[in-house]
Amino acid sequence: MVYEFNWCLNGDGVTPLKRSAFRMNKPLDVKIAGLTPTTKALKIKTANKAIPEAGGATLSFEDFDSACQSVRDNLSLADHLYCPEGHVPTTMTGVRIISNSAKLAPDLLAYLDRCPKVSPPQSMPITCFVLEGPTAPTFEGYSIEEIEVPVAPEDGTTVFELGYQPKVAKSVATVVVSGTKPEIAKIVAGIEASQLVLAQDEQERAKKAEEAANATP
């Protein structure tokens, strides 16, 4: 158990009560966890594997939130947590997958593009919760929400001098897949759908900011 990573997982809503959580950023991390790395980059076919977005016709936000909390609670009780991290392939969008599946973890890391290992660890734009087990409820879905994140004041001004903490809007995604044998294609489908929405949101914010700047006298 790494203290800093434990707190990071707490921030993501999972508390590893069995004190065994492996942060996986490279194949060596997989070996340290006692697993066998997948040695080649893995491409996952997601055709016909789409999962529902919360707020759509088939999945309410309430049902998604309830399932997400249940999965996080069960992951907190898992004997071991395996947490691959990386970028969505061909993008710079960070992903953290929190799972109890020793089978899926090496392949999920091989699917992700390598990203720098940030220390102390921070939450990612996309967080996936994957629960595997004979009693795990069958569920799949993803959710996009807008949060505000603190940013440094402009022109070298300090927060104290400014009198408040500047913040900007940012979209983040949560993917939840649970079941007896979760499909890796469903997990990847949720990740890729989330990344597409996050990119669209950023483009829309940039467009509005440009329009506002041009409209300023």
N, C-alpha and C positions, 0 to 999 in steps of 0.2 A: 504494500500500500504506500503510495506516494502522497504525502500530505497535501501538496498543492493540487494534484489531480483529484483527490478526494473532494476538496472544496469546489472544484470546477464541476464535478458531477453533481454535487449538491445544488449548484446553481442551475443545472439542467433538470433538476427534479428527481434525481436518483441518488440514494444514499447507500453505498455498498456496505451493508451491515456485516457481511462475512469478511470484510477487510481484504478483499482480493479483486483488484480491478487493474486490467492491463491496458495501458495506452499504446496503441499500435500505429506507428508512423512509417515503419520500414520492416522488411522481412526479419531482421534480427529480433525485433520486438515480438514477432510471432513465435520465434524459437524460445525466447525468454518465457513466454506464456505456456510453454510445453506443447506447442502445436507445430504442425509442419507447414511451412510457407508455400504458397502457390507461386512458383518461380517466374511465370510469364504474365505479362499484362493480360487481363481478362476482359473480353468484350461480351456483354450480356445482351441477348435479344429480348426486346420488350414488346414486340408486336402482340397485340391482343392481350396485354397484361396491365392495362390501365387500372388505376385504383381511384376511388372517388375523392373529390375535394370537399372538405367541410363547408357547409353553406349551400351546397348544390341540391339537386332534386332528390338524391338518394341518401344523403348524409347530413344531418343537422350538426350545428356547432355543439349543441348540448351532448349529443351521442358521441361525438368525437372526443370532447373533453373528458367525458366519463370513461371511455375506453382508454384514453391516453393515461389518465391517472391510475387506472387499474393496472395497466402494463408497467408503469413506472414503479408502482408499489411492489409488484411481483419481481421486477428486476432488482430492486433494493434487497430482496430476500435471497437472491441467487447465490450459489456457492462461489461462482466466478463471473466476472464481467469482462467482456472482450470489446475493446473500443477502437476500431479502425478509424483513422483520420486521413483526410486528403482533399483534393479538389475534384469536383465533378469533371470528368474527362473533357479536355480541350477548353476548359474555362478556368477562372481564378476563384470560383465560388467554393468556400470551405464546407466540408461535411464532417460531422462526427456521428458514428453509429455506436449505440450503446446496446449490447446484446449479451445474452447468456449462452449463445450458440457457438460452441467450439468448432462446429462443422462449417458454419457460414463465414466466420471471421476472416480466415485466410483468403478466401475468394473475394470477399468484399474489399479487403485491402488491395488485392491485385486489380480490382476493377477501378479503384480510385487512382487519380494521378497523384504523384508524390508532392507534398507541400512542406514548407519549412516547419520545424517543430518549435512552436512558440512557447517561451517560458517567461512567466508562469502561463499555464494553459488558459485559454479563454473560450467562451461559448462560440459556436460556429453559426453562420447564416442558416445552415440546414442541420437539424438534429433529428436523427432516426432512432426510434425505440423498437427493438426487435426482440420479441419474446418467443421462445421455443420450449415446448414441453407437452407431455401427455394430457395435462389439464389446462393448458393455455387456451383461452377463448379464441375463436376464429374472428379476426378483425383485420381490416386494412383501410387506410385512408390517410390523407394529408391535409394540412391546414396552413394557411398563410395569414399572418397578422402583422400589423404595423406597430412598431415600438419607437420610442425616442431614446437616442443614445447621446451621451455628452460628447462635446467636441471642444477643442481648444479655442479660446477667443481669438479673433483676428487682430492683426497689427501688433502682436506681442503683448497685448493687454492681459493682465491676470484676471482670474475669476474674482479675486478680492476687489480689485479696482473696478471691475465691471458691475459687481454687486449681485450677479446671478450666474448660474451655469448655463451656457448656451447648449442647445440640443438640436439635433436634426432627426427627421423621420427616417426610418429604415424598415424594410420588410424582412421578416424572418419566416422560416418554414419548419414545420414539425411533421415528420412521417412516422406512422405507427403501423407495424405489421406484426400480427400475433397468430399463433396456431401450433398444431402438433408438428408440422414440418413447413415452416414459412418458406415461400418461394423466393429465391434470390431475384428473379426477374420482376416480381412485384415490388420488392424493396427498391430496385434500381428504377423501375417505372415511377415510383413516388419521388425519388431523388431528382430524376430528370424533369418531371413535370413541375416540381417545386422550383428548380433552377430557372426554368423558362419564365415562370411567373415573376420571380425575383428580378430577373433581367428586364422584363417588361416594365415593372414598377420603377426601377431605377431610371430607365429611359424616359418614362413619363414625368418623373420628378425633375430630371435634367431639363426637359422641354419646358415645363412650367417655370423653372427658375430662370431660364433664358428669356422667356416671354416677359416675366416680371422685371428683369433687368432692362430689357429693351423699352419697357413701358415707363420706366422711371424718368421723370423730366430731367 
